Amino acid sequence: MDLSKLINIIIPLSFLMLLVSFSAIAVEKIVINGLFKDKAIVTIDGKQRVLKKGKVSPEGALLIGANSKQAIIEIEGNQEVYTLGTHLGS
């Protein structure tokens, strides 16, 4: 096998391993700062994020749905209902 073929195999595998390692990062703390239709402004582990329905944050939080009163967020396969000002974690 020549070097170029080996590189074409190693680079995609390295990228895949990097993606898998990022998906294993656990959310330690989440704070709900704002709620809107199909959007939630949250702080996840100290980083402010705007979650949009159906989109996954870099930390792995998925917004299932939201309105002005609550948000349903899935983290590591577990769905929870959050209200404005909710603080979870340490």
Secondary structure, DSSP 4 states (H G I P E B T S, - for coil): --HHHHHHHHHHHHHHHHHHHHHTPPP-EEEEEEEETTEEEEEETTEEEEEEBT-B-TTSEEEEEE-SSEEEEEETTEEEEEETT-EEE-
